[in-house]
């Protein structure tokens, strides 16, 4: 019985990357700008527009998948709390804030 369960788990693990890869897409023609607390909306705060869990609506992150860096975008460009990987920054990012200047 135990061997059967291990085989079942192994077969599940084999197809997981394909499942996740099919759910991903590549976005090109992206402009990356870096900003800090003075640029935030509202200025001089670390409060984000969306609470994606774990940080109580505060910007942050180290860039790992489990602790992505906060990023902002125009509403509708990315889904709230979407996690993306930036090859340029070599970090995972989570859409947790709106970008007021991106709307103009």
PyMOL CGO cylinders between C-alpha atoms (Angstrom):
from pymol import cmd
from pymol.cgo import CYLINDER

trace = [
    CYLINDER, 0.00, 0.00, 0.00, 2.76, 2.47, 0.90, 0.3, 1, 1, 1, 1, 1, 1,
    CYLINDER, 2.76, 2.47, 0.90, 4.61, 1.86, -2.37, 0.3, 1, 1, 1, 1, 1, 1,
    CYLINDER, 4.61, 1.86, -2.37, 1.41, 2.48, -4.34, 0.3, 1, 1, 1, 1, 1, 1,
    CYLINDER, 1.41, 2.48, -4.34, 0.93, 5.85, -2.59, 0.3, 1, 1, 1, 1, 1, 1,
    CYLINDER, 0.93, 5.85, -2.59, 4.53, 6.86, -3.30, 0.3, 1, 1, 1, 1, 1, 1,
    CYLINDER, 4.53, 6.86, -3.30, 4.09, 5.96, -6.97, 0.3, 1, 1, 1, 1, 1, 1,
    CYLINDER, 4.09, 5.96, -6.97, 0.87, 7.97, -7.11, 0.3, 1, 1, 1, 1, 1, 1,
    CYLINDER, 0.87, 7.97, -7.11, 2.57, 11.01, -5.55, 0.3, 1, 1, 1, 1, 1, 1,
    CYLINDER, 2.57, 11.01, -5.55, 5.55, 10.67, -7.92, 0.3, 1, 1, 1, 1, 1, 1,
    CYLINDER, 5.55, 10.67, -7.92, 3.24, 10.57, -10.96, 0.3, 1, 1, 1, 1, 1, 1,
    CYLINDER, 3.24, 10.57, -10.96, 1.43, 13.66, -9.65, 0.3, 1, 1, 1, 1, 1, 1,
    CYLINDER, 1.43, 13.66, -9.65, 4.72, 15.53, -9.17, 0.3, 1, 1, 1, 1, 1, 1,
    CYLINDER, 4.72, 15.53, -9.17, 5.83, 14.68, -12.72, 0.3, 1, 1, 1, 1, 1, 1,
    CYLINDER, 5.83, 14.68, -12.72, 2.89, 16.47, -14.36, 0.3, 1, 1, 1, 1, 1, 1,
    CYLINDER, 2.89, 16.47, -14.36, 2.69, 19.47, -11.98, 0.3, 1, 1, 1, 1, 1, 1,
    CYLINDER, 2.69, 19.47, -11.98, 5.31, 21.56, -13.85, 0.3, 1, 1, 1, 1, 1, 1,
    CYLINDER, 5.31, 21.56, -13.85, 3.41, 21.07, -17.10, 0.3, 1, 1, 1, 1, 1, 1,
    CYLINDER, 3.41, 21.07, -17.10, 0.16, 22.08, -15.41, 0.3, 1, 1, 1, 1, 1, 1,
    CYLINDER, 0.16, 22.08, -15.41, 1.66, 25.28, -14.01, 0.3, 1, 1, 1, 1, 1, 1,
    CYLINDER, 1.66, 25.28, -14.01, 3.54, 26.10, -17.22, 0.3, 1, 1, 1, 1, 1, 1,
    CYLINDER, 3.54, 26.10, -17.22, 0.31, 25.93, -19.19, 0.3, 1, 1, 1, 1, 1, 1,
    CYLINDER, 0.31, 25.93, -19.19, -1.24, 28.47, -16.79, 0.3, 1, 1, 1, 1, 1, 1,
    CYLINDER, -1.24, 28.47, -16.79, 1.63, 30.94, -17.30, 0.3, 1, 1, 1, 1, 1, 1,
    CYLINDER, 1.63, 30.94, -17.30, 2.16, 33.47, -20.03, 0.3, 1, 1, 1, 1, 1, 1,
    CYLINDER, 2.16, 33.47, -20.03, 5.00, 35.71, -21.17, 0.3, 1, 1, 1, 1, 1, 1,
    CYLINDER, 5.00, 35.71, -21.17, 4.42, 39.44, -21.14, 0.3, 1, 1, 1, 1, 1, 1,
    CYLINDER, 4.42, 39.44, -21.14, 6.74, 41.53, -23.29, 0.3, 1, 1, 1, 1, 1, 1,
    CYLINDER, 6.74, 41.53, -23.29, 7.17, 45.25, -23.85, 0.3, 1, 1, 1, 1, 1, 1,
    CYLINDER, 7.17, 45.25, -23.85, 7.15, 45.96, -20.11, 0.3, 1, 1, 1, 1, 1, 1,
    CYLINDER, 7.15, 45.96, -20.11, 8.64, 49.13, -18.69, 0.3, 1, 1, 1, 1, 1, 1,
    CYLINDER, 8.64, 49.13, -18.69, 10.31, 48.70, -15.30, 0.3, 1, 1, 1, 1, 1, 1,
    CYLINDER, 10.31, 48.70, -15.30, 10.73, 51.75, -13.12, 0.3, 1, 1, 1, 1, 1, 1,
    CYLINDER, 10.73, 51.75, -13.12, 11.98, 51.74, -9.58, 0.3, 1, 1, 1, 1, 1, 1,
    CYLINDER, 11.98, 51.74, -9.58, 10.38, 53.85, -6.91, 0.3, 1, 1, 1, 1, 1, 1,
    CYLINDER, 10.38, 53.85, -6.91, 10.46, 54.30, -3.18, 0.3, 1, 1, 1, 1, 1, 1,
    CYLINDER, 10.46, 54.30, -3.18, 8.34, 55.63, -0.36, 0.3, 1, 1, 1, 1, 1, 1,
    CYLINDER, 8.34, 55.63, -0.36, 8.41, 59.26, -1.64, 0.3, 1, 1, 1, 1, 1, 1,
    CYLINDER, 8.41, 59.26, -1.64, 6.93, 58.05, -4.97, 0.3, 1, 1, 1, 1, 1, 1,
    CYLINDER, 6.93, 58.05, -4.97, 4.18, 55.99, -3.40, 0.3, 1, 1, 1, 1, 1, 1,
    CYLINDER, 4.18, 55.99, -3.40, 0.52, 56.87, -3.71, 0.3, 1, 1, 1, 1, 1, 1,
    CYLINDER, 0.52, 56.87, -3.71, -0.19, 58.39, -1.25, 0.3, 1, 1, 1, 1, 1, 1,
    CYLINDER, -0.19, 58.39, -1.25, 3.36, 59.79, -0.92, 0.3, 1, 1, 1, 1, 1, 1,
    CYLINDER, 3.36, 59.79, -0.92, 5.62, 58.86, 1.99, 0.3, 1, 1, 1, 1, 1, 1,
    CYLINDER, 5.62, 58.86, 1.99, 3.67, 55.79, 3.08, 0.3, 1, 1, 1, 1, 1, 1,
    CYLINDER, 3.67, 55.79, 3.08, 4.33, 52.06, 2.79, 0.3, 1, 1, 1, 1, 1, 1,
    CYLINDER, 4.33, 52.06, 2.79, 0.62, 51.23, 2.76, 0.3, 1, 1, 1, 1, 1, 1,
    CYLINDER, 0.62, 51.23, 2.76, -0.49, 49.31, -0.34, 0.3, 1, 1, 1, 1, 1, 1,
    CYLINDER, -0.49, 49.31, -0.34, -3.87, 49.50, -2.06, 0.3, 1, 1, 1, 1, 1, 1,
    CYLINDER, -3.87, 49.50, -2.06, -4.47, 45.75, -1.76, 0.3, 1, 1, 1, 1, 1, 1,
    CYLINDER, -4.47, 45.75, -1.76, -3.90, 43.34, 1.13, 0.3, 1, 1, 1, 1, 1, 1,
    CYLINDER, -3.90, 43.34, 1.13, -2.56, 40.14, -0.37, 0.3, 1, 1, 1, 1, 1, 1,
    CYLINDER, -2.56, 40.14, -0.37, -1.94, 38.56, 3.00, 0.3, 1, 1, 1, 1, 1, 1,
    CYLINDER, -1.94, 38.56, 3.00, 1.07, 38.29, 5.23, 0.3, 1, 1, 1, 1, 1, 1,
    CYLINDER, 1.07, 38.29, 5.23, 2.13, 41.94, 5.33, 0.3, 1, 1, 1, 1, 1, 1,
    CYLINDER, 2.13, 41.94, 5.33, -1.00, 43.78, 6.47, 0.3, 1, 1, 1, 1, 1, 1,
    CYLINDER, -1.00, 43.78, 6.47, -1.10, 46.03, 3.37, 0.3, 1, 1, 1, 1, 1, 1,
    CYLINDER, -1.10, 46.03, 3.37, 2.53, 47.10, 3.73, 0.3, 1, 1, 1, 1, 1, 1,
    CYLINDER, 2.53, 47.10, 3.73, 4.96, 47.10, 0.82, 0.3, 1, 1, 1, 1, 1, 1,
    CYLINDER, 4.96, 47.10, 0.82, 7.96, 44.79, 1.11, 0.3, 1, 1, 1, 1, 1, 1,
    CYLINDER, 7.96, 44.79, 1.11, 9.34, 41.41, 0.17, 0.3, 1, 1, 1, 1, 1, 1,
    CYLINDER, 9.34, 41.41, 0.17, 12.69, 39.82, -0.55, 0.3, 1, 1, 1, 1, 1, 1,
    CYLINDER, 12.69, 39.82, -0.55, 11.92, 38.59, -4.07, 0.3, 1, 1, 1, 1, 1, 1,
    CYLINDER, 11.92, 38.59, -4.07, 11.49, 34.86, -3.43, 0.3, 1, 1, 1, 1, 1, 1,
    CYLINDER, 11.49, 34.86, -3.43, 8.31, 33.13, -4.55, 0.3, 1, 1, 1, 1, 1, 1,
    CYLINDER, 8.31, 33.13, -4.55, 7.20, 32.82, -0.92, 0.3, 1, 1, 1, 1, 1, 1,
    CYLINDER, 7.20, 32.82, -0.92, 8.04, 36.48, -0.19, 0.3, 1, 1, 1, 1, 1, 1,
    CYLINDER, 8.04, 36.48, -0.19, 7.58, 38.44, -3.45, 0.3, 1, 1, 1, 1, 1, 1,
    CYLINDER, 7.58, 38.44, -3.45, 8.44, 42.12, -3.72, 0.3, 1, 1, 1, 1, 1, 1,
    CYLINDER, 8.44, 42.12, -3.72, 5.49, 44.51, -3.97, 0.3, 1, 1, 1, 1, 1, 1,
    CYLINDER, 5.49, 44.51, -3.97, 4.91, 46.06, -7.37, 0.3, 1, 1, 1, 1, 1, 1,
    CYLINDER, 4.91, 46.06, -7.37, 2.37, 48.57, -8.63, 0.3, 1, 1, 1, 1, 1, 1,
    CYLINDER, 2.37, 48.57, -8.63, 0.63, 48.81, -11.97, 0.3, 1, 1, 1, 1, 1, 1,
    CYLINDER, 0.63, 48.81, -11.97, -2.37, 50.41, -13.60, 0.3, 1, 1, 1, 1, 1, 1,
    CYLINDER, -2.37, 50.41, -13.60, -5.59, 48.78, -12.49, 0.3, 1, 1, 1, 1, 1, 1,
    CYLINDER, -5.59, 48.78, -12.49, -6.47, 46.04, -14.97, 0.3, 1, 1, 1, 1, 1, 1,
    CYLINDER, -6.47, 46.04, -14.97, -2.92, 45.47, -16.24, 0.3, 1, 1, 1, 1, 1, 1,
    CYLINDER, -2.92, 45.47, -16.24, -2.41, 42.60, -13.77, 0.3, 1, 1, 1, 1, 1, 1,
    CYLINDER, -2.41, 42.60, -13.77, -4.77, 40.88, -11.40, 0.3, 1, 1, 1, 1, 1, 1,
    CYLINDER, -4.77, 40.88, -11.40, -4.66, 41.97, -7.77, 0.3, 1, 1, 1, 1, 1, 1,
    CYLINDER, -4.66, 41.97, -7.77, -2.20, 39.73, -5.90, 0.3, 1, 1, 1, 1, 1, 1,
    CYLINDER, -2.20, 39.73, -5.90, -0.86, 38.15, -9.14, 0.3, 1, 1, 1, 1, 1, 1,
    CYLINDER, -0.86, 38.15, -9.14, 2.70, 36.92, -8.74, 0.3, 1, 1, 1, 1, 1, 1,
    CYLINDER, 2.70, 36.92, -8.74, 5.07, 37.41, -11.68, 0.3, 1, 1, 1, 1, 1, 1,
    CYLINDER, 5.07, 37.41, -11.68, 8.74, 36.67, -12.20, 0.3, 1, 1, 1, 1, 1, 1,
    CYLINDER, 8.74, 36.67, -12.20, 10.98, 39.42, -13.57, 0.3, 1, 1, 1, 1, 1, 1,
    CYLINDER, 10.98, 39.42, -13.57, 14.03, 38.07, -15.40, 0.3, 1, 1, 1, 1, 1, 1,
    CYLINDER, 14.03, 38.07, -15.40, 15.44, 41.62, -15.41, 0.3, 1, 1, 1, 1, 1, 1,
    CYLINDER, 15.44, 41.62, -15.41, 15.31, 41.90, -11.61, 0.3, 1, 1, 1, 1, 1, 1,
    CYLINDER, 15.31, 41.90, -11.61, 15.69, 38.15, -11.02, 0.3, 1, 1, 1, 1, 1, 1,
    CYLINDER, 15.69, 38.15, -11.02, 12.92, 38.37, -8.43, 0.3, 1, 1, 1, 1, 1, 1,
    CYLINDER, 12.92, 38.37, -8.43, 9.31, 37.41, -7.92, 0.3, 1, 1, 1, 1, 1, 1,
    CYLINDER, 9.31, 37.41, -7.92, 6.89, 40.32, -7.68, 0.3, 1, 1, 1, 1, 1, 1,
    CYLINDER, 6.89, 40.32, -7.68, 3.31, 40.57, -6.43, 0.3, 1, 1, 1, 1, 1, 1,
    CYLINDER, 3.31, 40.57, -6.43, 0.83, 43.19, -7.67, 0.3, 1, 1, 1, 1, 1, 1,
    CYLINDER, 0.83, 43.19, -7.67, -0.21, 44.76, -4.38, 0.3, 1, 1, 1, 1, 1, 1,
    CYLINDER, -0.21, 44.76, -4.38, -0.48, 48.44, -5.23, 0.3, 1, 1, 1, 1, 1, 1,
    CYLINDER, -0.48, 48.44, -5.23, -1.97, 50.79, -7.80, 0.3, 1, 1, 1, 1, 1, 1,
    CYLINDER, -1.97, 50.79, -7.80, 0.20, 53.16, -9.77, 0.3, 1, 1, 1, 1, 1, 1,
    CYLINDER, 0.20, 53.16, -9.77, -1.41, 56.59, -9.96, 0.3, 1, 1, 1, 1, 1, 1,
    CYLINDER, -1.41, 56.59, -9.96, 1.12, 57.95, -12.46, 0.3, 1, 1, 1, 1, 1, 1,
    CYLINDER, 1.12, 57.95, -12.46, 0.63, 54.85, -14.69, 0.3, 1, 1, 1, 1, 1, 1,
    CYLINDER, 0.63, 54.85, -14.69, -2.95, 55.92, -15.37, 0.3, 1, 1, 1, 1, 1, 1,
    CYLINDER, -2.95, 55.92, -15.37, -1.94, 59.18, -16.98, 0.3, 1, 1, 1, 1, 1, 1,
]
cmd.load_cgo(trace, "trace")
